[in-house]
Amino acid sequence: MAGVSQPTVSLVLNGRVDADIRIPQETRERVLRAIRESGYVPDPVARRLAARNNRILGVFTYEAVFPSDTSDFYHPFLVGIEEAAEQAGCDLLLLTSASVTGGRRRVLEGDNRLRLADGCLLLGRSLDRDDLRRMVADGYPFVAVGRRDDAGGPVPYVGADYATAVGRLVQLAVTRGHRRVAYLGLPADVESSADRRRGLLQATQKAEGSGVRVVSDELSPAREPDELLTALLAVHATVVLVEHFATAVGLVSAAERRGLAVPADLSVVTLGDPTTPVPTDVDFTGFHIPREEMGRQAVALLTGLVEGTADTTQRLLPCELVDGATLAPPLMR
């Protein structure tokens, strides 16, 4: 209809006005007139495929989290991801067909469908190191929700600054008079647990001049609350920092059974939100993880990586301290 080549029509449609592309204004007007008269509308799917940008973001979880109840640990992450994806004009693709290898899901094993999406968000307490190394090497755009160590190169992530949050809680305990600090953590084989313990050690070393000591530092996933309480009392701990929320609830119940009061006889500080719903009325001193914001910023970082506009690939967000009712000055003994 316009009497020009297909590339010329493409250049006019895409508004190309580069200095090295010279299309006479009369030619442009002829093409635009033909578009109007024919009622032509560009196919958005075809345009995205041509640009290799489908506006689709993948979401893969190493633990099964769909559907997610509002009380589930992952729910706020997913809320933030959905909100940010909607604002960015992107659809979400849940990658749920991954094969299970060695008892766990693997995003790159079997029928790998990552390339259906422009990029992918990875969630899970522990991400597979081989998967991360391959994705870094391939240059495929992805973002881990949670800080991750290098895997053959820097891993893009949006995480929570656990080390600083734990350090602030230690400082708060020291300010209130505590000198005998105990720590109940999870195995430091994942970054989130390692960061918490690093925050503890940095803060207590800094406070050594004030007489602060870590009197108990153990990994406690298999020990019963009553057994843990006995061990804490044996070393005369006045405050205990607990990574696993359910363990903190169990310690309070164990103390009550023995006629002890929290925080009068033992202060109990939690290091994050419950990973599974734990019924309790106790207003714990601790910190909240910015899970919704982590989800939102992970989407923003991923779209920046896809579009080549990201100015950074790793972000740590501050945690919100909660000055609850389970940290008080220790009793004088």
C-alpha positions in Angstrom: 0.0 0.0 0.0 2.8 2.4 0.8 5.1 1.2 -2.0 8.1 0.7 0.3 10.1 -2.2 1.7 9.2 -4.1 4.9 12.3 -2.8 6.7 11.2 0.7 6.0 7.8 0.0 7.5 9.4 -1.5 10.5 11.6 1.6 11.0 8.6 3.9 10.8 6.6 1.7 13.2 9.3 1.7 15.8 9.9 5.4 15.5 13.6 5.1 14.5 15.1 8.5 13.9 18.8 7.7 14.3 21.2 9.9 12.4 22.3 7.0 10.2 18.8 6.2 9.2 17.5 8.6 6.5 13.8 8.2 5.6 12.3 11.1 3.8 9.4 12.7 5.7 7.1 12.2 2.7 7.9 8.4 2.9 7.2 8.3 6.6 3.8 10.1 6.0 2.9 7.6 3.3 3.6 4.7 5.6 1.6 6.2 8.4 -1.3 6.9 6.1 -1.3 3.3 5.0 -1.3 2.2 8.6 -4.3 4.4 9.4 -6.3 3.3 6.3 -5.7 -0.4 6.9 -6.4 -0.2 10.6 -3.1 -2.1 11.3 -2.2 -2.7 14.9 1.2 -4.2 15.9 1.1 -7.6 17.5 2.5 -7.1 21.1 3.5 -10.7 21.4 5.4 -10.7 18.2 7.1 -7.4 19.2 8.2 -8.8 22.5 9.5 -12.0 20.9 11.5 -10.0 18.4 12.9 -7.9 21.2 13.4 -11.1 23.3 11.4 -9.4 26.1 8.1 -11.1 26.9 7.5 -9.1 30.1 7.2 -12.5 31.9 9.2 -13.1 35.1 9.6 -16.6 36.4 9.3 -17.5 40.1 11.0 -20.7 41.4 11.0 -22.0 44.9 13.3 -24.7 46.2 10.7 -25.5 48.8 7.1 -26.0 47.9 5.2 -22.8 48.9 2.2 -22.6 46.6 -0.5 -22.1 47.5 0.7 -20.0 50.4 -1.4 -19.2 53.4 -1.4 -15.7 54.8 0.4 -16.9 57.9 3.1 -18.7 55.9 6.6 -17.3 56.0 6.8 -17.0 52.2 3.4 -15.2 51.8 4.7 -11.6 52.3 7.5 -12.2 49.7 5.0 -13.3 47.2 2.7 -10.3 47.9 5.6 -8.0 47.3 6.6 -9.8 44.1 3.0 -9.7 42.7 2.6 -6.0 43.5 5.9 -5.0 41.9 5.3 -7.2 38.8 1.9 -5.6 38.3 3.4 -2.1 38.5 6.1 -3.1 36.1 3.6 -4.5 33.6 5.0 -8.0 33.9 3.3 -11.4 34.2 4.5 -14.0 36.6 5.2 -17.6 35.6 5.4 -20.1 38.4 8.0 -22.7 37.5 6.5 -25.8 39.3 7.5 -28.7 37.0 11.1 -28.9 38.1 12.5 -32.4 38.7 13.5 -33.6 42.1 17.2 -34.7 42.4 18.7 -36.0 45.6 15.5 -35.3 47.5 15.3 -31.7 46.4 14.0 -29.6 43.5 16.5 -28.5 40.9 15.6 -25.6 38.6 18.0 -26.6 35.8 17.5 -30.3 35.7 15.2 -32.2 33.2 12.9 -30.1 31.1 14.4 -26.7 31.9 11.8 -24.0 31.2 13.6 -21.0 32.5 13.9 -19.5 29.0 10.1 -19.1 28.8 10.6 -16.1 31.1 12.8 -13.1 30.6 14.4 -13.7 34.0 13.7 -15.6 37.2 13.3 -15.0 41.0 14.6 -17.7 43.2 13.3 -18.3 46.7 14.2 -20.8 49.4 16.2 -21.1 52.6 18.9 -23.0 50.8 19.6 -22.5 47.0 21.4 -25.2 45.1 25.0 -24.1 44.5 25.4 -25.9 41.2 22.2 -24.2 39.9 23.6 -20.8 40.9 27.0 -21.5 39.3 25.4 -22.5 36.0 23.1 -19.5 35.9 25.9 -17.1 36.7 28.0 -18.6 34.0 25.2 -18.6 31.4 24.4 -14.9 32.1 20.7 -15.7 32.4 19.0 -12.8 34.4 18.0 -14.0 37.8 17.7 -12.6 41.4 17.9 -14.6 44.6 15.5 -13.4 47.4 18.0 -13.5 50.3 21.7 -12.9 50.4 23.8 -15.6 48.6 27.6 -16.2 48.5 29.4 -15.9 45.2 29.0 -18.9 42.9 31.6 -18.6 40.2 30.9 -14.9 40.3 28.6 -12.5 42.2 25.1 -13.7 42.7 22.4 -11.0 42.2 20.2 -10.8 45.3 18.0 -8.7 47.6 18.5 -9.8 51.2 17.9 -8.8 54.7 20.8 -7.3 56.8 20.6 -9.9 59.6 24.1 -9.2 60.9 23.4 -5.6 61.6 20.0 -6.4 63.2 21.5 -9.0 65.5 24.3 -6.6 66.4 21.7 -4.0 67.4 19.9 -6.5 69.6 23.1 -7.4 71.3 23.9 -3.7 71.9 20.4 -3.2 73.3 20.9 -6.2 75.7 24.2 -4.8 76.8 22.7 -1.4 77.4 20.2 -2.9 79.7 22.9 -4.6 81.8 23.3 -8.0 80.3 26.8 -9.5 80.3 26.3 -13.2 80.0 24.8 -13.8 76.5 23.7 -17.1 75.1 23.0 -18.0 71.4 20.7 -20.7 70.0 21.1 -20.9 66.3 20.5 -23.1 63.3 23.4 -24.7 61.3 25.4 -22.0 59.6 25.3 -23.9 56.3 23.1 -21.3 54.7 23.8 -17.6 54.4 20.9 -16.3 56.6 22.1 -18.3 59.6 25.7 -17.5 59.0 24.9 -13.8 58.9 23.0 -13.9 62.2 25.9 -15.6 64.0 28.4 -13.2 62.4 26.4 -10.3 63.8 26.4 -11.9 67.3 30.2 -12.4 67.3 31.0 -9.0 65.9 28.8 -7.3 68.5 30.0 -9.3 71.5 33.7 -8.9 70.5 33.1 -5.2 70.3 31.6 -5.2 73.8 34.2 -7.4 75.4 35.7 -4.3 77.2 32.4 -4.1 79.1 32.7 -7.6 80.4 30.3 -9.2 77.9 30.8 -12.9 77.3 29.1 -15.5 75.1 28.5 -18.2 77.7 26.7 -20.6 75.3 26.9 -20.8 71.5 25.2 -23.8 70.0 23.1 -25.2 67.2 19.9 -26.4 68.6 17.5 -27.8 66.0 17.1 -31.2 67.7 17.2 -30.3 71.5 14.0 -30.0 73.6 13.2 -26.7 75.2 13.5 -28.1 78.7 16.9 -29.5 78.0 18.0 -26.1 76.5 16.7 -24.2 79.5 18.6 -26.4 81.8 21.8 -25.8 79.8 21.2 -22.0 79.8 20.6 -21.9 83.6 23.8 -24.0 84.2 26.0 -21.3 82.6 24.1 -18.5 84.2 23.0 -16.9 81.0 20.8 -13.8 81.5 19.8 -13.3 77.9 19.5 -15.8 75.0 19.2 -14.9 71.3 17.2 -17.5 69.5 17.1 -17.9 65.7 14.2 -20.4 65.5 11.0 -18.7 66.6 9.4 -22.0 67.8 12.4 -22.7 70.0 11.9 -19.3 71.7 8.2 -20.1 72.3 9.2 -23.4 73.8 11.8 -21.8 76.1 9.1 -19.4 77.5 6.8 -22.4 78.2 9.6 -24.4 79.8 10.4 -21.5 82.1 6.8 -21.1 83.1 6.6 -24.8 84.0 9.6 -24.3 86.4 8.1 -21.2 88.0 10.5 -18.9 86.2 9.5 -15.6 84.6 10.5 -14.2 81.2 12.2 -11.7 81.2 12.8 -11.3 84.9 14.7 -14.6 85.3 15.8 -15.0 81.6 15.4 -12.6 78.7 14.5 -14.2 75.4 15.2 -12.4 72.1 14.0 -13.7 68.7 16.0 -13.2 65.5 13.3 -13.0 62.8 9.8 -13.9 62.0 8.3 -17.4 62.4 9.1 -19.7 59.5 6.0 -21.8 60.4 2.9 -20.6 62.3 3.5 -20.9 66.0 0.6 -19.9 68.3 1.7 -17.6 71.1 0.6 -14.5 72.9 4.2 -13.5 73.9 5.3 -10.1 72.7 8.9 -11.0 71.8 11.7 -8.6 71.6 13.5 -9.1 68.2 13.2 -7.9 64.7 10.9 -8.2 61.6 12.3 -9.2 58.2 11.2 -6.8 55.4 9.8 -9.6 53.4 7.3 -7.7 51.2 9.9 -5.0 50.4 12.4 -7.7 49.6 9.9 -9.2 47.1 9.3 -5.8 45.5 12.9 -4.8 45.2 13.8 -8.3 43.8 11.4 -7.6 40.9 12.8 -4.1 40.4 16.3 -5.5 40.3 15.4 -8.3 38.0 13.6 -6.0 35.5 16.7 -3.8 35.6 18.9 -6.8 34.8 16.7 -7.8 31.9 16.6 -4.3 30.5 20.3 -3.6 31.2 19.6 -0.7 33.5 20.5 -2.1 36.9 23.1 0.0 38.6 23.7 -2.6 41.3 23.2 -6.4 41.6 23.2 -6.9 45.4 21.1 -5.2 48.0 20.7 -5.6 51.7 17.6 -4.1 53.4 17.5 -3.2 57.1 15.3 -5.2 59.5 12.9 -3.5 61.8 13.7 -3.9 65.5 10.8 -4.8 67.8 11.3 -3.7 71.4 8.9 -6.2 72.9 8.3 -7.5 76.4 10.9 -10.2 76.7 14.1 -8.2 77.3 14.6 -6.6 80.7 17.6 -5.8 82.9 18.9 -9.0 84.6 18.2 -9.8 88.2 21.0 -9.1 90.6 22.3 -12.4 91.9 
